[in-house]
């Protein structure tokens, strides 16, 4: 599976952020409009996409944003994962592989997915508002997944998804039950700052 995030021009005075993922065998694609490119948006939408497919593939391939990896060596080995991302992947039971500049095939797959979504949906349609965008996105999903044959395979993705379903593994946690663990620093006054808001930390808090 390939996953990608991207940003588009304004809609009603706001940037459009989207998260896209696609299964490699069936080419079944899912796209969600998200509020931002933060790690919570990434992991929650990924969980929803996996649930739509009926399970997770053996490996999920990501680009290398800070929402996924914080530090890595020159050979591409990750030395520090984003802790929220890493925790959720363990909770879901999902294997992770990252693109690396020296792996043009993987990098190209991510870039091609972003380009496909932009060129076949966002750049060829006009949206009156957020609700109109959401409705057209539903129609687009039906068109590219259930009605139109994929250029790469010559087969409708939904047909190949039926074959691929047996290879997908059940998620360990349902998306609605997914809780995040977010590391925070407790200051000398016993407060923590998260998402711009201060919170009091009880003496026995973790």
C-alpha positions as CSV (number, residue, x, y, z in Angstrom):
1,X,0.0,0.0,0.0
2,X,1.2,3.5,-0.8
3,X,0.2,6.6,1.2
4,X,0.7,10.2,0.6
5,X,-0.4,13.7,1.8
6,X,-0.6,16.9,-0.2
7,X,-1.9,20.5,-0.2
8,X,-3.9,22.2,-2.9
9,X,-4.9,25.8,-3.6
10,X,-7.7,27.6,-1.8
11,X,-11.3,26.6,-1.5
12,X,-13.5,29.3,0.1
13,X,-10.4,31.0,1.4
14,X,-8.8,27.9,2.8
15,X,-6.1,25.5,1.7
16,X,-7.3,22.0,0.9
17,X,-5.2,19.2,2.5
18,X,-5.8,15.6,1.5
19,X,-4.6,12.2,2.4
20,X,-4.5,9.5,-0.2
21,X,-3.7,5.8,-0.1
22,X,-3.8,3.0,-2.7
23,X,-3.5,-0.8,-2.7
24,X,-0.7,-2.0,-4.9
25,X,-2.3,-5.0,-6.4
26,X,-5.9,-3.9,-6.9
27,X,-5.1,-0.2,-7.4
28,X,-8.1,0.6,-5.2
29,X,-7.7,4.2,-4.0
30,X,-9.0,6.1,-1.0
31,X,-8.8,9.9,-0.6
32,X,-9.8,11.9,2.4
33,X,-9.9,15.7,2.8
34,X,-8.2,16.5,6.1
35,X,-8.0,19.6,8.3
36,X,-4.2,19.7,8.4
37,X,-1.1,17.6,7.8
38,X,-0.5,16.8,11.5
39,X,0.3,13.3,12.7
40,X,-3.2,12.8,14.1
41,X,-4.8,13.5,10.8
42,X,-2.4,11.0,9.1
43,X,-2.9,8.1,11.5
44,X,-6.7,8.5,11.9
45,X,-7.3,8.7,8.1
46,X,-5.0,5.8,7.5
47,X,-6.9,3.7,10.0
48,X,-10.2,4.6,8.2
49,X,-8.8,3.7,4.8
50,X,-7.6,0.3,6.0
51,X,-11.0,-0.3,7.6
52,X,-12.7,0.5,4.3
53,X,-10.6,-2.1,2.5
54,X,-11.4,-4.7,5.1
55,X,-7.9,-5.0,6.6
56,X,-4.2,-4.0,6.3
57,X,-1.7,-5.2,3.7
58,X,1.6,-6.7,4.8
59,X,3.4,-3.4,4.4
60,X,2.4,0.3,4.1
61,X,4.8,2.5,2.2
62,X,5.1,6.2,3.2
63,X,7.0,9.2,2.1
64,X,9.4,10.7,4.7
65,X,7.5,13.6,6.4
66,X,8.2,14.5,10.1
67,X,4.8,13.0,10.9
68,X,6.4,9.6,10.3
69,X,10.1,9.8,10.9
70,X,12.1,12.4,12.8
71,X,15.7,11.3,12.2
72,X,17.5,8.8,9.9
73,X,20.9,7.9,8.8
74,X,22.4,8.4,5.4
75,X,21.6,4.8,4.4
76,X,17.9,5.5,5.1
77,X,17.7,3.6,8.4
78,X,15.3,5.5,10.7
79,X,16.9,6.3,14.1
80,X,13.9,8.1,15.6
81,X,10.2,7.6,14.6
82,X,7.5,10.1,15.3
83,X,6.3,8.6,18.7
84,X,2.6,9.1,17.9
85,X,2.9,7.5,14.5
86,X,5.0,4.6,15.8
87,X,2.5,3.8,18.6
88,X,-0.5,3.8,16.3
89,X,1.2,1.5,13.8
90,X,1.9,-1.0,16.6
91,X,-1.7,-0.7,17.8
92,X,-3.1,-1.3,14.3
93,X,-0.6,-4.1,13.5
94,X,0.7,-2.4,10.4
95,X,4.2,-2.8,8.9
96,X,5.9,0.4,7.7
97,X,8.4,1.1,4.9
98,X,9.6,4.5,4.0
99,X,10.6,5.9,0.6
100,X,14.2,6.9,0.2
101,X,15.8,9.0,-2.5
102,X,17.8,6.0,-3.7
103,X,14.6,4.0,-4.3
104,X,13.0,5.8,-7.3
105,X,10.4,3.1,-7.8
106,X,8.9,3.6,-4.3
107,X,9.3,7.4,-4.5
108,X,7.7,7.4,-7.9
109,X,4.7,5.4,-6.6
110,X,4.0,8.0,-4.0
111,X,4.4,10.9,-6.4
112,X,2.3,9.2,-9.0
113,X,-0.5,8.7,-6.5
114,X,-0.5,12.4,-5.6
115,X,-0.4,13.4,-9.2
116,X,-3.2,11.0,-10.1
117,X,-5.5,12.5,-7.4
118,X,-4.8,16.0,-8.4
119,X,-5.1,15.6,-12.1
120,X,-8.1,13.3,-12.2
121,X,-10.1,15.0,-9.4
122,X,-9.0,18.4,-8.0
123,X,-7.7,20.0,-11.1
124,X,-10.6,19.1,-13.4
125,X,-13.6,19.9,-11.2
126,X,-15.0,23.0,-9.6
127,X,-16.5,23.0,-6.1
128,X,-19.1,25.4,-4.7
129,X,-18.3,24.7,-1.1
130,X,-17.0,21.9,1.3
131,X,-20.2,19.9,1.0
132,X,-20.1,20.0,-2.7
133,X,-16.4,18.8,-2.6
134,X,-17.4,15.9,-0.3
135,X,-20.2,14.8,-2.6
136,X,-18.1,14.9,-5.7
137,X,-15.4,13.0,-4.0
138,X,-17.9,10.2,-3.3
139,X,-18.8,10.1,-6.9
140,X,-15.1,10.1,-8.0
141,X,-14.4,7.2,-5.7
142,X,-17.2,5.2,-7.3
143,X,-15.9,6.1,-10.8
144,X,-12.2,5.2,-10.3
145,X,-12.8,2.2,-8.1
146,X,-15.9,0.5,-9.3
147,X,-16.7,1.7,-12.9
148,X,-13.4,2.5,-14.7
149,X,-10.6,0.1,-15.5
150,X,-7.2,1.0,-14.1
151,X,-4.7,2.0,-16.8
152,X,-1.9,-0.1,-15.1
153,X,-3.9,-3.3,-14.9
154,X,-6.7,-2.9,-17.4
155,X,-9.1,-4.2,-14.7
156,X,-11.6,-2.4,-12.5
157,X,-10.0,-2.0,-9.1
158,X,-13.0,-3.3,-7.2
159,X,-12.7,-6.6,-9.1
160,X,-9.1,-7.1,-8.1
161,X,-9.9,-5.9,-4.5
162,X,-12.2,-9.0,-4.2
163,X,-9.1,-11.1,-5.1
164,X,-6.9,-9.1,-2.7
165,X,-9.2,-9.3,0.3
166,X,-8.0,-12.6,1.5
167,X,-4.4,-11.2,1.8
168,X,-5.4,-8.4,4.0
169,X,-5.0,-8.8,7.8
170,X,-7.6,-7.7,10.3
171,X,-6.9,-4.6,12.2
172,X,-6.1,-5.0,15.9
173,X,-8.0,-1.9,16.8
174,X,-11.1,-0.4,15.1
175,X,-10.6,3.2,14.0
176,X,-13.3,4.5,16.4
177,X,-11.5,2.9,19.3
178,X,-8.1,4.2,18.4
179,X,-6.6,6.2,21.2
180,X,-3.4,8.2,20.7
181,X,-0.5,8.5,23.1
182,X,1.0,12.0,22.8
183,X,4.2,12.7,24.7
184,X,4.2,16.0,26.5
185,X,6.6,17.9,28.8
186,X,5.4,18.7,32.3
187,X,6.6,22.1,33.3
188,X,7.7,23.2,36.8
189,X,4.3,24.6,37.5
190,X,2.6,21.2,36.9
191,X,1.1,22.1,33.6
192,X,1.4,20.7,30.1
193,X,0.9,22.5,26.8
194,X,-0.9,20.5,24.0
195,X,-2.3,21.9,20.8
196,X,-1.8,25.4,22.1
197,X,-3.8,24.8,25.3
198,X,-2.4,24.5,28.9
199,X,-3.6,21.6,31.1
200,X,-3.0,20.9,34.7
201,X,-1.3,17.6,35.4
202,X,-2.3,15.8,38.6
203,X,0.5,14.8,41.0
204,X,0.3,11.1,39.9
205,X,-0.3,11.8,36.2
206,X,1.8,10.0,33.6
